[in-house]
Amino acid sequence: MSLVTWHTRDPLDPGFERAWRARLAGAPHAHFGFDPAYLAWSAAHGAAARALLVDEDGRGAALVLREEKGGLACGWPWRSGAVVEDPARALPEGLTPAECGWLFACAERAAEGARLRCFLPGPPQGAGWAAGLTSIVRLERAEAELMQDLDASKRRALKKAQRSGWEVVEAVRPAEWNAFAGLQRATESRRGAAPAALPEHPAPGESWREWELPWMWLLVAVKDGVVEAGSGFGFLPGGTLDYRTNASTEAAKKEGVNVLLGWEAMRRGRERGLRWLNWGGATRFKRDFGGPCVEISCRLGGGAAWAIANRVAASLQRARPRIAGAVRKLRQGRGAS
């Protein structure tokens, strides 16, 4: 096995960057979390990682292991941190079960005894548990097919928003970014949070200027010259579009604008040459855009030193739904007495 590592706190070697970008170009499920610019930016903001190029028996893969308190993590409950090189890969999961086992072993080797959390598609194996569910839409299809896969309620909401005169534009100006940040604060306030005040002049790429970073993409919905909704994404050219955030006024939401934003993200993402859309979850709203749901499990590793602790942690995680159900029943019983 060949395992080449870039510690993202260190300068990026040009040879590694060329090989890394070539690997990502052949991995349709690669996302912005693999972008070397994003990895370097994250390291500069205190979130370092290890980028791994793996080659073995004719197979090529890329993994990102994030440094976290107590060990390393690969991926999230809604987004894997491992991809294989296969330009024709059409599996929504992105990885086969055998590849998941192989890549977990690669991640353990690279972890060098550190505790490891590895999020991979499919049911849990060994010391692990079901961690999340996400909806994945394949964008490499005719626009008419994408439309046909929308739930009927989504198509109705889309037509309502279009009839109501909403226009979706790509937000490229500071005024649009700032307006969307105001919508985010208002949305948080409606949910009972107390958001911090927005800085008036943040540094490039910081706070409400995050949308000027090259891996970020913000669509906003405008009516009568006013930004009243927006959806933000991360993307990797030639790879995956990842949903990140949304905010809207109540009036815009009632007129179906969030559906319009989701549709435009799919349509324009397809035109940009992006191959998949990962909704970052599987709520009813997201599932209605037509993609299959992919289960993500967490596998725990790190070697013999962590074996007992990992088994205990996995058992506790698997028991959480049962415990939560028992608590709900107990509360319901008390309420009825």
Secondary structure per residue as TSV (DSSP state, phi and psi in degrees):
chain	resnum	aa	ss	phi	psi
A	1	M	-	360.0	136.5
A	2	S	E	-103.7	124.7
A	3	L	E	-131.4	109.1
A	4	V	E	-112.1	132.2
A	5	T	E	-121.7	138.5
A	6	W	E	-115.0	117.1
A	7	H	E	-81.8	116.4
A	8	T	T	-69.3	-9.4
A	9	R	T	-72.7	-22.2
A	10	D	S	-89.2	159.7
A	11	P	-	-58.2	147.3
A	12	L	-	-84.2	118.1
A	13	D	-	-67.1	130.5
A	14	P	H	-57.6	-37.0
A	15	G	H	-65.8	-41.1
A	16	F	H	-64.2	-42.1
A	17	E	H	-61.6	-42.2
A	18	R	H	-62.0	-45.8
A	19	A	H	-66.4	-38.5
A	20	W	H	-65.5	-46.6
A	21	R	H	-66.1	-36.1
A	22	A	H	-64.9	-38.7
A	23	R	H	-64.9	-44.2
A	24	L	H	-66.0	-33.9
A	25	A	H	-62.8	-24.0
A	26	G	T	-102.3	15.9
A	27	A	-	-125.1	93.3
A	28	P	T	-59.2	-23.2
A	29	H	T	-91.6	3.2
A	30	A	-	-65.9	141.5
A	31	H	-	-127.0	-178.0
A	32	F	G	-60.7	-23.0
A	33	G	G	-65.4	-11.6
A	34	F	G	-97.0	-10.4
A	35	D	-	-62.3	123.4
A	36	P	H	-56.2	-35.1
A	37	A	H	-65.5	-41.3
A	38	Y	H	-64.4	-43.1
A	39	L	H	-63.2	-41.7
A	40	A	H	-67.0	-41.1
A	41	W	H	-62.4	-43.8
A	42	S	H	-63.3	-41.9
A	43	A	H	-61.7	-40.4
A	44	A	H	-65.5	-21.2
A	45	H	T	-100.0	18.5
A	46	G	T	89.9	8.4
A	47	A	-	-119.8	78.7
A	48	A	-	-80.6	164.1
A	49	A	E	-152.2	174.7
A	50	R	E	-119.3	121.2
A	51	A	E	-96.5	124.9
A	52	L	E	-117.2	126.9
A	53	L	E	-100.5	121.3
A	54	V	E	-119.0	132.5
A	55	D	E	-135.8	129.8
A	56	E	E	-159.5	126.6
A	57	D	T	52.0	43.3
A	58	G	T	81.5	-0.1
A	59	R	E	-102.2	141.6
A	60	G	E	-125.5	140.5
A	61	A	E	-146.5	164.8
A	62	A	E	-134.0	136.4
A	63	L	E	-132.8	151.0
A	64	V	E	-124.0	120.3
A	65	L	E	-107.6	112.1
A	66	R	E	-81.8	137.2
A	67	E	E	-79.4	129.2
A	68	E	E	-139.9	168.3
A	69	K	T	-59.9	122.1
A	70	G	T	90.8	1.0
A	71	G	E	156.5	-143.0
A	72	L	E	-130.4	153.9
A	73	A	E	-136.5	139.4
A	74	C	E	-116.7	108.7
A	75	G	S	83.2	-171.3
A	76	W	B	-138.1	170.0
A	77	P	T	-63.8	-8.7
A	78	W	T	-124.2	3.1
A	79	R	B	-158.8	120.6
A	80	S	-	-72.5	154.3
A	81	G	S	-109.8	22.8
A	82	A	E	-139.3	137.8
A	83	V	E	-138.7	154.5
A	84	V	E	-111.3	154.0
A	85	E	-	-82.6	111.6
A	86	D	-	-164.8	91.0
A	87	P	T	-56.8	-26.7
A	88	A	T	-94.0	8.5
A	89	R	-	-61.5	119.6
A	90	A	-	-118.3	9.3
A	91	L	-	-73.3	128.5
A	92	P	T	-56.7	-34.9
A	93	E	T	-68.5	-26.8
A	94	G	S	84.4	-26.8
A	95	L	S	-136.3	144.6
A	96	T	-	-82.9	162.7
A	97	P	H	-56.1	-40.4
A	98	A	H	-64.2	-40.0
A	99	E	H	-66.4	-35.7
A	100	C	H	-61.2	-43.5
A	101	G	H	-63.1	-42.1
A	102	W	H	-62.6	-46.7
A	103	L	H	-70.5	-32.6
A	104	F	H	-63.4	-41.7
A	105	A	H	-63.2	-39.1
A	106	C	H	-63.0	-43.4
A	107	A	H	-63.8	-40.4
A	108	E	H	-62.2	-41.6
A	109	R	H	-62.0	-44.3
A	110	A	H	-69.0	-26.6
A	111	A	H	-70.5	-21.2
A	112	E	T	54.2	45.2
A	113	G	T	91.1	-9.4
A	114	A	S	-73.4	151.5
A	115	R	-	-65.4	140.9
A	116	L	E	-130.2	133.4
A	117	R	E	-114.8	121.4
A	118	C	E	-124.5	115.6
A	119	F	E	-96.5	117.1
A	120	L	E	-136.4	153.0
A	121	P	E	-67.5	152.1
A	122	G	S	104.6	172.9
A	123	P	S	-69.1	157.8
A	124	P	-	-65.6	149.0
A	125	Q	-	-128.3	140.8
A	126	G	S	60.8	-134.7
A	127	A	S	-79.7	90.9
A	128	G	E	-165.0	178.3
A	129	W	E	-156.6	161.6
A	130	A	E	-70.5	117.8
A	131	A	E	-102.2	-27.4
A	132	G	E	-173.2	175.4
A	133	L	E	-142.2	134.3
A	134	T	E	-138.4	148.5
A	135	S	E	-94.8	130.5
A	136	I	E	-120.7	126.2
A	137	V	E	-111.5	128.4
A	138	R	E	-81.7	121.4
A	139	L	-	-90.5	-16.4
A	140	E	S	-77.7	61.7
A	141	R	S	-144.4	167.8
A	142	A	-	-64.0	146.3
A	143	E	H	-58.3	-36.9
A	144	A	H	-62.7	-34.6
A	145	E	H	-71.2	-39.2
A	146	L	H	-59.9	-43.6
A	147	M	H	-63.8	-42.5
A	148	Q	H	-62.7	-31.2
A	149	D	H	-77.2	-12.1
A	150	L	S	-65.2	141.8
A	151	D	-	-60.3	149.9
A	152	A	H	-57.7	-37.2
A	153	S	H	-65.9	-33.6
A	154	K	H	-68.9	-39.9
A	155	R	H	-64.7	-38.5
A	156	R	H	-64.7	-44.1
A	157	A	H	-64.3	-37.3
A	158	L	H	-62.8	-46.2
A	159	K	H	-64.0	-37.1
A	160	K	H	-62.6	-45.0
A	161	A	H	-64.3	-40.5
A	162	Q	H	-66.2	-41.0
A	163	R	H	-65.9	-29.1
A	164	S	T	-80.0	-1.3
A	165	G	T	90.8	17.3
A	166	W	-	-77.8	142.2
A	167	E	E	-121.6	131.9
A	168	V	E	-100.3	128.1
A	169	V	E	-129.7	154.3
A	170	E	E	-78.7	124.0
A	171	A	-	-79.3	113.4
A	172	V	-	-125.5	-1.1
A	173	R	S	-111.9	145.8
A	174	P	H	-54.4	-36.0
A	175	A	H	-62.8	-36.7
A	176	E	H	-71.2	-40.4
A	177	W	H	-62.7	-43.3
A	178	N	H	-66.1	-39.7
A	179	A	H	-63.3	-40.7
A	180	F	H	-65.8	-39.1
A	181	A	H	-60.4	-37.7
A	182	G	H	-63.3	-38.8
A	183	L	H	-64.5	-38.9
A	184	Q	H	-62.0	-43.0
A	185	R	H	-64.8	-40.8
A	186	A	H	-65.7	-38.5
A	187	T	H	-65.1	-43.3
A	188	E	H	-62.1	-39.2
A	189	S	H	-64.2	-40.1
A	190	R	H	-62.4	-28.0
A	191	R	T	-87.7	3.7
A	192	G	T	96.1	2.0
A	193	A	-	-84.6	167.6
A	194	A	-	-122.5	81.7
A	195	P	-	-65.8	148.8
A	196	A	-	-71.9	156.6
A	197	A	-	-66.1	148.4
A	198	L	-	-80.6	136.4
A	199	P	-	-67.6	144.2
A	200	E	S	-74.7	-39.8
A	201	H	S	-132.2	74.4
A	202	P	-	-70.1	159.1
A	203	A	-	-68.1	158.4
A	204	P	T	-52.9	130.8
A	205	G	T	80.9	-1.9
A	206	E	S	-105.7	154.4
A	207	S	G	52.5	-129.8
A	208	W	G	-73.2	-2.4
A	209	R	G	-93.2	11.3
A	210	E	G	-59.8	-24.7
A	211	W	G	-74.2	-6.3
A	212	E	G	-88.6	-5.4
A	213	L	S	-66.0	143.0
A	214	P	T	-67.0	-17.2
A	215	W	T	-98.4	4.5
A	216	M	E	-105.3	151.3
A	217	W	E	-148.4	121.9
A	218	L	E	-120.6	125.9
A	219	L	E	-107.0	134.8
A	220	V	E	-125.0	150.0
A	221	A	E	-103.7	128.2
A	222	V	E	-121.6	139.1
A	223	K	E	-142.2	129.5
A	224	D	T	54.7	35.5
A	225	G	T	79.2	6.7
A	226	V	E	-115.4	131.5
A	227	V	E	-77.4	117.5
A	228	E	E	-121.5	0.0
A	229	A	E	-163.7	160.6
A	230	G	E	-165.9	153.5
A	231	S	E	-132.8	133.1
A	232	G	E	-112.2	145.8
A	233	F	E	-137.8	160.3
A	234	G	E	-113.3	152.6
A	235	F	E	-151.8	156.6
A	236	L	-	-123.5	121.9
A	237	P	T	-52.3	131.7
A	238	G	T	78.4	-0.6
A	239	G	S	-120.9	-120.8
A	240	T	E	-112.4	145.5
A	241	L	E	-100.5	127.4
A	242	D	E	-117.5	122.1
A	243	Y	E	-67.2	140.5
A	244	R	E	-127.6	-41.3
A	245	T	E	-161.0	160.3
A	246	N	E	-151.1	149.8
A	247	A	E	-155.3	148.4
A	248	S	E	-159.5	160.9
A	249	T	-	-75.2	161.0
A	250	E	H	-63.6	-37.2
A	251	A	H	-64.7	-44.1
A	252	A	H	-65.1	-41.1
A	253	K	H	-59.9	-42.7
A	254	K	H	-65.8	-24.9
A	255	E	T	-92.4	11.9
A	256	G	T	81.2	18.1
A	257	V	H	-66.6	-35.1
A	258	N	H	-66.2	-31.1
A	259	V	H	-68.2	-42.4
A	260	L	H	-59.2	-42.0
A	261	L	H	-62.9	-43.9
A	262	G	H	-62.4	-42.3
A	263	W	H	-64.0	-44.4
A	264	E	H	-64.8	-32.9
A	265	A	H	-63.5	-43.1
A	266	M	H	-64.7	-48.0
A	267	R	H	-65.3	-48.2
A	268	R	H	-73.6	-32.8
A	269	G	H	-61.5	-41.8
A	270	R	H	-60.4	-43.9
A	271	E	H	-65.1	-28.5
A	272	R	T	-78.3	-5.9
A	273	G	T	88.5	12.5
A	274	L	-	-76.3	146.5
A	275	R	-	-105.4	-24.0
A	276	W	E	-141.7	154.8
A	277	L	E	-121.3	121.4
A	278	N	E	-102.2	116.9
A	279	W	-	-77.4	-6.6
A	280	G	S	67.2	30.7
A	281	G	S	156.8	178.9
A	282	A	-	-139.5	45.6
A	283	T	-	-66.3	165.7
A	284	R	H	-57.9	-40.6
A	285	F	H	-57.3	-43.8
A	286	K	H	-74.6	-40.5
A	287	R	H	-63.6	-30.0
A	288	D	T	-70.0	-6.2
A	289	F	T	-83.7	-1.1
A	290	G	S	103.3	-0.2
A	291	G	-	-89.5	152.9
A	292	P	-	-69.8	157.5
A	293	C	E	-93.7	134.7
A	294	V	E	-113.8	126.2
A	295	E	E	-80.5	136.3
A	296	I	E	-116.3	128.0
A	297	S	E	-112.7	157.7
A	298	C	E	-106.5	124.4
A	299	R	E	-108.0	134.9
A	300	L	E	-102.3	136.6
A	301	G	E	-146.7	-167.5
A	302	G	S	130.9	0.8
A	303	G	-	99.3	-179.0
A	304	A	G	-59.8	-32.3
A	305	A	G	-62.1	-24.8
A	306	W	G	-107.3	4.8
A	307	A	H	-59.0	-50.6
A	308	I	H	-67.8	-46.7
A	309	A	H	-59.8	-38.2
A	310	N	H	-68.2	-40.8
A	311	R	H	-63.2	-41.6
A	312	V	H	-64.2	-45.8
A	313	A	H	-62.1	-42.3
A	314	A	H	-65.6	-40.7
A	315	S	H	-62.4	-41.9
A	316	L	H	-64.9	-41.3
A	317	Q	H	-64.9	-42.5
A	318	R	H	-66.9	-26.6
A	319	A	H	-82.6	-14.1
A	320	R	H	-57.3	-45.4
A	321	P	H	-60.2	-38.8
A	322	R	H	-67.0	-41.3
A	323	I	H	-65.0	-43.1
A	324	A	H	-62.1	-40.8
A	325	G	H	-63.6	-40.9
A	326	A	H	-65.1	-39.3
A	327	V	H	-64.7	-41.6
A	328	R	H	-61.5	-44.7
A	329	K	H	-61.8	-40.9
A	330	L	H	-62.9	-42.5
A	331	R	H	-67.0	-39.7
A	332	Q	H	-64.1	-38.4
A	333	G	H	-65.0	-39.9
A	334	R	H	-66.9	-36.2
A	335	G	H	-67.9	-30.4
A	336	A	H	-81.1	-17.3
A	337	S	-	-85.6	360.0
